[in-house]
Every structure is written in C-alpha cells, then in structure tokens.
Amino acid sequence: MSIYASIGYTRRDHYRERTLSNKNSKILQELETELRNAQNEHSALYEDMSITDEELKELEKPLQIKIDDLINRVCDIKYEKVW
C-alpha cells in the first residue's frame, strides 16, 4: 500500500449498511424516488435554453439544497457509523 493510500484510509469514516425494517425500506424508497425526481428537474433546468445564466443560478440554488438534503436523509436511513 502506498503512503497516499494509507493516509486516505486512516482519515476515512467507517460506515456500514443497516438492515432495514419494512417501514424504513418504504421510507427509503419514497426518498429515493423524490431524489430522482429532483435530479430530473435539475437536469431539465440545464436543458431549457430559454433560461439565462443568472436565472439558472437562482433556480438551481433551492433545488440543489433540496437534493443535498434528500441525499443526507437517505444516507441517515441507509448507513450507520461503525467507529
């Protein structure tokens, strides 16, 4: 193992996937669907050529915040910190 690989390994947090109950699995599926929809909306913004760059930046900010929040919520349900 190179020196750079061992540095990255020692600084990494350790997570593992949780075993999900039926309730958490259903919540996770709903969140992942909502996340996919938000990502599709985000992509659609870039494909719309009628929007100026300034408008795009303003429209993108709340959508990106929503996407980041959904990713965090999915990870909170799906993974647990080991140590």
Backbone as a chain_set.jsonl record, in Angstrom:
{"seq": "MSIYASIGYTRRDHYRERTLSNKNSKILQELETELRNAQNEHSALYEDMSITDEELKELEKPLQIKIDDLINRVCDIKYEKVW", "coords": {"N": [[0.853, -1.169, 0.0], [0.59, 2.185, -0.853], [1.976, 5.256, 0.457], [0.151, 7.347, 0.197], [-2.305, 6.088, -0.106], [-2.615, 4.841, 2.376], [-2.841, 7.054, 4.058], [-5.26, 8.204, 3.212], [-6.942, 6.106, 3.923], [-6.807, 6.0, 6.727], [-8.021, 8.36, 7.467], [-10.618, 8.196, 6.723], [-14.112, 7.97, 7.403], [-15.93, 5.309, 8.915], [-18.497, 3.425, 7.748], [-21.42, 1.336, 7.625], [-23.899, -0.587, 5.911], [-27.218, -0.532, 7.031], [-29.486, -3.014, 8.307], [-32.612, -2.939, 7.136], [-35.88, -2.215, 8.366], [-39.269, -3.025, 7.366], [-40.772, -0.684, 7.378], [-38.78, 1.339, 7.327], [-37.626, 0.67, 4.887], [-39.66, 1.286, 3.093], [-39.882, 4.061, 3.507], [-37.336, 4.788, 2.656], [-37.453, 4.064, -0.083], [-39.376, 5.919, -0.951], [-38.019, 8.329, -0.475], [-35.824, 8.001, -2.2], [-37.13, 7.983, -4.659], [-38.188, 10.568, -4.673], [-35.77, 11.947, -4.679], [-34.701, 11.172, -7.185], [-36.6, 12.418, -8.839], [-36.139, 15.112, -8.194], [-33.522, 15.364, -9.125], [-33.977, 14.965, -11.833], [-35.499, 17.25, -12.405], [-33.527, 19.136, -11.958], [-31.73, 18.532, -14.015], [-33.371, 19.129, -16.168], [-33.51, 21.884, -16.007], [-31.036, 22.702, -17.015], [-31.269, 21.876, -19.602], [-33.144, 23.54, -20.683], [-33.117, 26.025, -22.872], [-34.128, 28.58, -22.881], [-33.728, 29.887, -20.565], [-31.789, 32.288, -18.879], [-28.32, 32.592, -17.82], [-28.115, 33.833, -15.3], [-30.711, 33.548, -14.278], [-30.78, 30.787, -14.211], [-28.893, 30.179, -12.229], [-30.224, 31.217, -9.985], [-32.545, 29.646, -9.935], [-31.453, 27.171, -9.586], [-30.239, 27.058, -7.05], [-32.15, 26.612, -4.753], [-33.071, 24.097, -5.53], [-30.763, 22.525, -5.574], [-30.127, 22.576, -2.87], [-32.301, 21.138, -1.886], [-31.799, 18.65, -3.083], [-29.346, 17.959, -1.877], [-30.2, 17.774, 0.793], [-32.003, 15.621, 0.601], [-30.24, 13.563, -0.121], [-28.689, 13.421, 2.21], [-30.676, 12.6, 4.042], [-31.367, 10.09, 2.987], [-28.924, 8.748, 3.33], [-28.735, 8.834, 6.124], [-30.734, 7.058, 6.856], [-29.978, 4.714, 5.541], [-27.302, 4.059, 6.198], [-25.018, 3.426, 8.93], [-22.764, 4.705, 11.347], [-19.781, 3.081, 12.13], [-17.405, 3.258, 13.671]], "CA": [[0.0, 0.0, 0.0], [1.404, 3.393, -0.92], [1.809, 6.181, 1.567], [-1.053, 8.153, -0.004], [-3.471, 5.234, 0.134], [-2.773, 4.612, 3.806], [-3.315, 8.302, 4.664], [-6.686, 8.285, 2.924], [-7.657, 5.067, 4.644], [-6.889, 6.307, 8.153], [-8.86, 9.539, 7.686], [-11.965, 7.925, 6.245], [-15.09, 7.483, 8.371], [-16.316, 3.919, 8.641], [-19.938, 3.224, 7.756], [-21.903, 0.087, 7.063], [-25.319, -0.545, 5.592], [-28.109, -1.067, 8.055], [-30.56, -3.924, 7.93], [-33.773, -2.061, 7.24], [-37.21, -2.772, 8.61], [-40.192, -2.743, 6.261], [-41.143, 0.731, 7.46], [-37.651, 2.13, 6.841], [-37.452, 0.379, 3.457], [-40.672, 2.057, 2.372], [-39.465, 5.466, 3.591], [-36.151, 4.912, 1.8], [-37.904, 4.046, -1.473], [-40.036, 7.195, -1.223], [-36.983, 9.356, -0.541], [-35.042, 7.805, -3.42], [-37.977, 8.428, -5.774], [-38.198, 12.036, -4.61], [-34.435, 12.377, -5.081], [-34.613, 11.026, -8.642], [-37.423, 13.468, -9.441], [-35.437, 16.385, -8.023], [-32.376, 15.353, -10.036], [-34.509, 15.153, -13.182], [-35.832, 18.673, -12.502], [-32.249, 19.842, -12.049], [-31.236, 18.308, -15.375], [-34.258, 19.837, -17.093], [-33.138, 23.305, -15.983], [-29.889, 22.902, -17.896], [-31.67, 21.604, -20.981], [-34.021, 24.628, -21.133], [-32.26, 27.076, -23.435], [-34.764, 29.886, -22.765], [-33.34, 30.451, -19.266], [-30.469, 32.923, -18.896], [-27.404, 32.059, -16.813], [-28.452, 34.393, -13.991], [-31.933, 32.881, -13.834], [-30.425, 29.401, -13.927], [-28.24, 30.134, -10.916], [-31.232, 31.447, -8.958], [-33.444, 28.495, -9.898], [-30.702, 25.985, -9.201], [-29.872, 27.057, -5.627], [-33.055, 25.85, -3.862], [-33.155, 22.712, -5.979], [-29.548, 21.855, -5.118], [-30.273, 22.413, -1.42], [-33.247, 20.034, -1.715], [-31.107, 17.411, -3.456], [-28.378, 17.663, -0.813], [-30.957, 17.352, 1.968], [-32.513, 14.275, 0.35], [-29.101, 12.638, -0.054], [-28.358, 13.254, 3.63], [-31.728, 11.811, 4.673], [-31.214, 8.709, 2.516], [-27.739, 8.179, 3.981], [-29.036, 8.64, 7.546], [-31.547, 5.85, 6.999], [-29.336, 3.535, 4.936], [-25.988, 3.745, 6.746], [-24.72, 3.754, 10.313], [-21.33, 4.838, 11.591], [-19.289, 1.936, 12.906], [-16.49, 3.81, 14.679]], "C": [[0.9, 1.233, 0.0], [1.114, 4.296, 0.268], [0.526, 6.984, 1.424], [-2.309, 7.335, 0.256], [-3.688, 5.022, 1.624], [-3.237, 5.879, 4.529], [-4.816, 8.44, 4.445], [-7.487, 7.287, 3.72], [-7.821, 5.436, 6.112], [-7.796, 7.497, 8.432], [-10.312, 9.308, 7.295], [-12.859, 7.482, 7.401], [-15.528, 6.089, 7.953], [-17.827, 3.771, 8.822], [-20.261, 1.83, 7.242], [-23.402, 0.236, 6.815], [-26.112, -1.174, 6.709], [-29.017, -2.128, 7.459], [-31.849, -3.164, 8.193], [-35.049, -2.835, 7.548], [-38.091, -2.433, 7.409], [-40.568, -1.27, 6.216], [-40.021, 1.605, 6.897], [-37.38, 1.886, 5.357], [-38.426, 1.188, 2.622], [-40.311, 3.541, 2.368], [-38.28, 5.711, 2.669], [-36.543, 4.932, 0.327], [-38.563, 5.363, -1.856], [-39.011, 8.323, -1.363], [-36.158, 9.234, -1.814], [-35.825, 8.222, -4.655], [-38.021, 9.951, -5.832], [-36.852, 12.607, -5.053], [-34.267, 12.286, -6.597], [-35.409, 12.111, -9.358], [-36.737, 14.832, -9.343], [-34.228, 16.466, -8.956], [-32.823, 15.527, -11.484], [-34.904, 16.607, -13.414], [-34.563, 19.502, -12.696], [-31.674, 19.72, -13.459], [-32.067, 19.08, -16.394], [-33.952, 21.335, -17.132], [-32.006, 23.586, -16.97], [-30.247, 22.661, -19.362], [-32.56, 22.697, -21.56], [-33.159, 25.812, -21.581], [-32.876, 28.467, -23.333], [-34.396, 30.59, -21.459], [-31.943, 31.058, -19.378], [-29.616, 32.337, -17.777], [-27.739, 32.561, -15.417], [-29.706, 33.739, -13.42], [-31.646, 31.433, -13.452], [-29.787, 29.27, -12.558], [-29.254, 30.303, -9.799], [-32.196, 30.267, -8.827], [-32.749, 27.244, -9.371], [-30.443, 25.906, -7.696], [-30.847, 26.281, -4.738], [-33.177, 24.382, -4.242], [-31.936, 21.916, -5.526], [-29.584, 21.623, -3.61], [-31.208, 21.242, -1.119], [-32.579, 18.699, -2.013], [-30.115, 17.009, -2.366], [-29.072, 17.159, 0.444], [-31.489, 15.927, 1.792], [-31.405, 13.234, 0.412], [-28.723, 12.38, 1.398], [-29.398, 12.396, 4.348], [-31.65, 10.349, 4.259], [-30.047, 8.036, 3.232], [-27.972, 7.943, 5.473], [-29.839, 7.369, 7.783], [-30.75, 4.611, 6.606], [-28.043, 3.117, 5.635], [-25.889, 4.129, 8.219], [-23.209, 3.793, 10.492], [-20.878, 3.724, 12.52], [-18.386, 2.411, 14.031], [-15.835, 5.028, 14.208]], "O": [[1.858, 1.309, 0.768], [0.13, 4.113, 0.985], [-0.128, 7.278, 2.425], [-3.284, 7.861, 0.793], [-4.828, 5.023, 2.088], [-3.959, 5.784, 5.521], [-5.558, 8.755, 5.375], [-8.601, 7.586, 4.151], [-8.886, 5.202, 6.685], [-8.296, 7.627, 9.549], [-11.152, 10.176, 7.531], [-12.434, 6.721, 8.27], [-15.495, 5.743, 6.772], [-18.357, 3.97, 9.916], [-19.474, 1.223, 6.515], [-24.075, 1.068, 7.424], [-25.736, -2.208, 7.263], [-29.281, -2.136, 6.257], [-32.143, -2.792, 9.329], [-35.264, -3.946, 7.063], [-37.701, -1.649, 6.544], [-40.669, -0.681, 5.14], [-40.271, 2.501, 6.09], [-36.951, 2.797, 4.648], [-38.065, 1.713, 1.569], [-40.421, 4.203, 1.336], [-38.228, 6.728, 1.977], [-36.015, 5.741, -0.436], [-38.342, 5.873, -2.954], [-39.12, 9.165, -2.254], [-35.827, 10.241, -2.441], [-35.248, 8.758, -5.601], [-37.907, 10.547, -6.903], [-36.803, 13.636, -5.727], [-33.752, 13.212, -7.223], [-34.955, 12.661, -10.361], [-36.754, 15.612, -10.295], [-33.945, 17.527, -9.514], [-32.128, 16.164, -12.275], [-34.673, 17.145, -14.497], [-34.531, 20.441, -13.49], [-31.188, 20.701, -14.024], [-31.532, 19.618, -17.364], [-34.116, 21.978, -18.169], [-32.025, 24.594, -17.676], [-29.59, 23.192, -20.258], [-32.722, 22.787, -22.777], [-32.556, 26.504, -20.761], [-32.213, 29.449, -23.667], [-34.72, 31.763, -21.273], [-31.025, 30.429, -19.904], [-30.133, 31.661, -16.887], [-27.659, 31.802, -14.451], [-29.763, 33.416, -12.233], [-32.203, 30.918, -12.483], [-30.107, 28.349, -11.807], [-29.171, 29.621, -8.778], [-32.615, 29.93, -7.72], [-33.385, 26.368, -8.784], [-30.428, 24.815, -7.127], [-30.419, 25.372, -4.027], [-33.363, 23.524, -3.379], [-32.064, 20.755, -5.136], [-29.122, 20.588, -3.129], [-30.948, 20.449, -0.214], [-32.771, 17.728, -1.281], [-30.057, 15.842, -1.979], [-28.594, 16.226, 1.089], [-31.433, 15.12, 2.721], [-31.609, 12.141, 0.941], [-28.465, 11.238, 1.776], [-29.041, 11.555, 5.173], [-31.846, 9.46, 5.087], [-30.161, 6.897, 3.686], [-27.469, 6.967, 6.031], [-29.65, 6.685, 8.789], [-30.839, 3.576, 7.266], [-27.72, 1.929, 5.659], [-26.58, 5.031, 8.69], [-22.472, 3.023, 9.875], [-21.497, 3.456, 13.55], [-18.561, 2.032, 15.189], [-15.035, 5.619, 14.934]]}, "num_chains": 1, "name": "protein.A"}
